[in-house]
Amino acid sequence: MRIKRGLFEFLSLFISLGFISLYSPRPAEAVMPIGQIQGREMISPLLNQKVTFRGIVTGVIEDQNTRGRVYYTIFAQDLPGFEDGDPLSSDGIAIFLGRNKPQVATGDIIYVSGKVTEYYGLTEIDDTGLWLTIESHNNPLPLSVELNPPAGMQESETYFERLEGMFVSVPKAVTVGPTHEGCGLAIVREDTQLERVFRRDLYDPAGMIINVINASDVDCTGLPPLAIGDRVAGLAGPLTFHFDRYKIIQQNLEDLVYFQADHQFLSSHIPLTPSQVSLASFNLDDYFDVVDDTGDIAEPKFNEVELARKQEKLTSAIADVLLCPTLIGVQEVENELLLIELSDRLFPKCGFTYAVSHLDAPGVFDPTIQCPNGEEPLFSRPPLLVNVDIDGQSLSIFINHFKSKRGGELETAPRRLAQAQHLLDLVSATMAPDRDTAIVVLGVGAGSRI
């Protein structure tokens, strides 16, 4: 999260960005290729050092944090013929401008002098002490690098790192992650012939996924509402590293051409007999009402139209895709009333009314546990144990909300494995008195999207 700069830093930046260039003489440092700044590793070899370079602006991103503050970052790339010639280093870089809206435009050639920093994995030039001046306008952009990442996750990360900050493109793509409220989506190249990508083991082709975000998450107007299976062409922009993912920053929404797939829900399924039930787990993904209960900007807040659309999507997902399961374990919902409203919406499609229960059940978590200093509970959302009786047969259901992979798959693996082991211990303890005890484990990871 960016912090608000002090007044002195703001005035210094305002002058050094060239708005009042009369008071700031142009530096005389030697110009270097951007590839030398980026280097071959994840972290720049010139970290915290002052560098000077010349480049062409390939894009900009307008990013709003959870407190409503908007920050700007532009991306520049070496002029054709001035690259370092090393294919293992990137020829593009991010330049953070703080809260000052950029006065530069795509196609401007700029002269930059500033300090190299790493911001949550993104190599960038910091705004403090930044000198930036425009030398010319309306120059042709460098040829884009057509993305074609490998299937493996680690190989894919290395592939993208060598292109961080550069102008990239995907000619034709298939949507594998639908447009979401964060103003983005996920795609794969159309020629991969993949329609869905599932991450079940290390050999699944998850590395081929390419994330895309809009040039602004303040205003997503014009970003097409793509669903899984939809085709899209015209994706192009600088490649950034944003929330632990490499992403194309789509600069021109008018360049996008998309074709909606013939979306068909499951047309047939095995009907339940009178002695059968069906179970499902569903992350409702920040299902909150329109009331601001906390005064915290981090609390999700819908208006009436947005809430109605959210409820319409949830109703369709449960009734048309999940086919009205007998019991649903849900995650990320604010209150009981929202679940009752959802149940009412489902009645015409499902033919029965869902009872809302176990909102205050203590589950299998002891709230009196005090963690030592520097440690935190294994689960931020503890498992819930629900014991039900179905026609005289008891059933124990564990409903879980596991740690996501945000922060890196390898980095979060120890915690996710510890959660799995803890759950296995709970299941074993429940089955200890009777090995024939019927157990069902339901769960999702955090960060799921509808």
N, C-alpha and C positions, 0 to 999 in steps of 0.2 A: 504494500500500500504506500502510495506516495504521501509525503508529509508536506504541509504548507510551508513554503519558503518564507524567510524573514524579509522585511521591507528592504534592507540593505542588499540582500542577494537579488531581490527582484529588480531593483534599480540598476544593479550591476549588469544583470542579464539583459535588461531592456536596452542598455547602452551598447553592450558588446554584440548583440544580435544585429546591429547595423541600423537600428531605428534612429539613433543619434550618433552615427559613426564619426562625427566630427571630434568627439571626445575620446575616441579609442583608436590609436594608430594600428594599422594592419601589422600583424606579426610577420617576422622575416624568416621563420623556420623553413627548413627544407621540406618539400612536399614528398610524401611516401605513398606507395600503393596501399589500398585498403587491405589487400590480402596479407600484408606484413603486420597490420594491426590485428587482424583476426587470428592469424596463425593457424596451425593445424590441429590444435587441441580445443577442448570445450571452453577453456579460459584463455583470454588473450595473453600473449607473452609480454605485452606492454601495459598490463593492468596497472592502473593508478599513475600512469605516465602521460605527459602531454604529447599529443601528436598533431600533425598538420597534414591535410590531404585535400584533394580536389575531386569532386564527383558530380554525377548527374542525379537529380531527385527523381526517384521512381515511385514514390507513394507516401502516404501519410495515414496515421491512425489517430482517431479521437476516442479516448478511453475514459470512462467514468467509473470512479471507485465506489465502494459501498457507502461513503459519506456524501456522495453527490458531487464530488469535485472532479472536474474534467481536465485531463492532461493530454498533451500532444507529443507525438513522436514522428519524425520524418525519416525516410530511408534514402540513402545515397549509394551509388555504385560507381566503380572506376570508369573513367571515360574509355571507350574502345581504343586499344593500343597502349594503354597505360597500366594494365593489369600486371601482377607480379609473375604470371605464367605458371603458378603452382596450382594444379587441379585439386589439391588437398586442402586449400584454404579458400575462404569465401572472398569474393570481390565486392561485397556489399556490407553496409553497416547501418545500425540505427543511431539516430541523433535525437536525444531527449530534449524537448523544449520547455518542459514544465507546464505551467498553466497559461503560457502565452501562445495564442493562436498563431500558427505559422503564416508568415508573409511570403513564403516561397510556394511555387507551384510545380507540379510534375513537368519535367523537361527543363527545369532551371539547372544551369551549371553553377555550383557553389564552391566556395573556398572556406574550409573549416579548420579551426584550431581549438582543441579542447582536451579534457582528461578522459582516458579510457576507464570505464567501469563495467561491472557485471551486475545486472539487475535480475535476480532470480533466474540465472542461466542465459540471459540475453546480453551479448556484448554490445555496449552502446557508448556514445559520447555523452558525458554528463552536461547538464545545463549550467552548472556553476562555473563561471569563468569562460563560458563558451564564446568564441568568435565565429560568426557566420556572415558571409557577404555573398550577394548574388552577382555573378559575372556575366551571365547571358540568359535569355529566355527561349522557350519554344524549340528546344533541341530534341532530335529524335531519341527515343529511349533505346537502351541496349537491347539486343535480341534476348527474348526471355529463354530461360532454361526450362525445357519441357520435363516436368517431374515424372519419374518412373521409379518409385522406391522399391526396395527389395521386400520380400515377404517377412523375414525375421525382424523382431523388434529391435534388437541391438544393432543389427546391420542397418536397419532403417534409420535409427537415431544418428549413426555415424554419417549416413548418406545426407540427411537433412542438415546436420551441423556444418558440412562443407558448403552449403548453399545459404546459410543463415544471412538474412539481410539482402539477398539478391532478388532480382526481378525474375519470377518464375510463372509457369502457366500449366494448365491441363486442358488439352483441346476438347476432349469429350469424356464425360464422366457419368457414373451412376451414383445416385444418392444412397448411402448406407446408414446415415444418421440424419434424421429429419431436421428441418429448420427449427431452431429453439429460441427461447426468449433472450438468450445471450447474443443474438444476432449472428448466428453461425450455423454450420452444418458439417457433415462429414461425407466424403466421397471416395470412390476408387476409380481408377481409369476404366473406361468402358471396355478396352481390349483385354482386361484381366478376366472378363467373362464371369465376374463375381456379382451376385445380386445381394447377398448378405455376408457379413463377416462375423463369425462367432469366435470368442477367445476362450477356448476350452483347455488347450494345452500349448506347449511351447512351439509346436509345429504348425499351428494355425496361422494364416497369412495376415495377421493383424498389422504388420509393418507396412502393408500396401495402403492402409487408410491414410487419406490426406484431409486434414481439417481446414476449414475455410471460415473466416470471419469477415464481417462487414467493416468498411473503413471507419465506421462510427457505431458504437453501441449506445449512443445517446438517441439516435434516430435511425431506426431500421426500416423506414419507409422505402418501399421498392424492392426489398429483399424478398424473393419469391418464396412462398410457403411450400417448400418441397417435402415430399414424403419418401419413404424408403422405396426404391425402385424407379423413381423419376430420373429422367436423363437431363443433363445440363451441359452446356458448352459455353465457352468464353471466359473461363476462370483465369484471372491473371492479376498479379500484384507482387509486392515484396513478401518475402518469407520471414516471419517473426517467430519468436519463442514466447508463448503466452500460456500461463497456467499449465506448465509442464508439457505442452504440446507445441510442435512446429505447425504453423498455420499460414495459409495464403491470406493476405489482406486484400480482399476484392476491392479494387479502386473504382471501377465503373460498372454500376449495376445495369446500366442500359446496354452493356455489351453482352449480358447473359441471355442465352437462348435456352429454353427448357421445354421439356415434353413430359406431361404427366402420364404415369403408367396406368394401366387398367387395374386399379387396386381391387382385389377380390379377397374377401374374408374367407375363413375356412368354410367351405361349402358343405362339408359332410363330416360327421363325427359319430363315434359309437355312442348311441343313446344310453343313458344310465338306467339300470334296472331299479325296481323299488328298494333293493337292498344295497345300492351303491351310492356313494357320495363323491364329489369332486372338490379338490382343494387347490388354491392358488395363492401366490404371494405377489403383491403389487406395490411398488414404490409410487405413491401419488405425487411425488416431486413438488414439495412446497405448496400443498393445497391449503391456502390461507384465505381468509375472508377479506372484506373491504375495510375493516376496522383497524386502525392503528392502535394496538394495545400497549406498545412499549415506548413509542417515540423514538425508536432506533431505526435509522435508515436501512439497516441490515435486514429488518423484518420484511419479508415479501408482502407487498400491498397491491391488490388488484382493484381496478374499478369495476363497476357493475358489468360492463360489456366483456371485460377480460375474464372475470369470474364465470360468467355464463358460458363463454367459449371453453374455458378449462373444464367445466362440468360436462359440457357436451362431449368433449374428447374422452373424458374418463368414462362416461356412460357408454360410448361406442366401444371403447377398448374392453370394458368388462362384459358387455352384452354380445357384441359382434365378433370379438376376437377370442376372449376367454370363455365365451359361451355360458355365462352366468354360473360360475362355480358355486357349489353349496356353501363353502366357507372361504373367505378371503382374509388373509393376514396382510394388513396395510401398514405403510410407513409414511412419514412426513405429512401428517395432517394436523391442522391447528386445534380443532375442537370437535366435540360430539355433534353439534348442529350441522356442520358441513357434511358429516357422514350420513346424518339423517336425510339431508337434502339430496344427497347422491342416491341413497336407497329409494327415495320417492321417485327420482328420475328413472331408476332402473325397473320399477314395478311394471310399467306397460310392456317392456321388452322381455323381462324375465318371468313375469307371471306370479311372482311372490315378493314379499317384502323382507329385505335383509334386516335382521336384528343387530343393533350396534351394542357391543359388549366388550368387557375387559379393558376399558380405557384406563382404569386406575389399578389394574392388577399389578402386584409387586413383582410378578415374574420370578426370575431366579437370580435377582441382583439384590445385594444387601447394601442399602443406602448409607448404613452407618460405618462402612469401611472407610478408613482414612488412609490415603496413600502417603508414603514418605515424601519429603521435600524433593521437588524435581521430577516426580513421577505422576502419572495420571491413570485413571481406571482403564482397564483393557478395552472396555466398550464405552463409547460415548452415548450409545443407545443400547441399553442392556437387552439380552434375550428375554423373550416373554414365553412362559410355559402355560399352555392352555390345556386343561383336562376336560374332555367332553365324553358324553355317553351316547352311543348310537344304538338304539334298540337293544340295550343291555350290554353292549360291548364297549369297553373303555378305550379311549384313544388319547395319547399324549402328543401335543403339537408344540414344537419349538418354533417361534417366529423371530426372525433375526434381521438386523440391519448391519451388515458387515462394513468394515473399513474399505473405502475405495482405493484405487491405485493412484489417486492424486498425490503428487509428491514423488512419483516414479515407481515403476513396478518393482524393481529390485529393492528400492529404499523402503517400501511399505510391506514387502513380503514377510519380514519377521513378525510384524504385528498381525497381519492377516492369518498367518499360520498359527500364531498363538491363540487367536480367536477360534480357529477351527479346532485346535486341540482342546480348548476349554469347553467348547460345545460337545465334542466327543466325550469328555469326562462327564458332562451333565447327562448325556444320553445313557452312558454306561451306568451311572448311579441310579437313573430312573429304572433301568432294566434289571438291576441287580436282584431285587426281590423276586422277579418273575421274568425269565428269559423270553417268555411268549408275549410280553407287553407290546402292544402296537404303538410304534413311534413314527411320527412324520416330522421332518425338518424342512421348514420353509425359510427362504431368505433371499435378500437382494443386497447388492453393494450400494454404497452412497454414490450420488452423482448420476443416477439413472435419469434418462430423458424419455418423455412421452413421445 
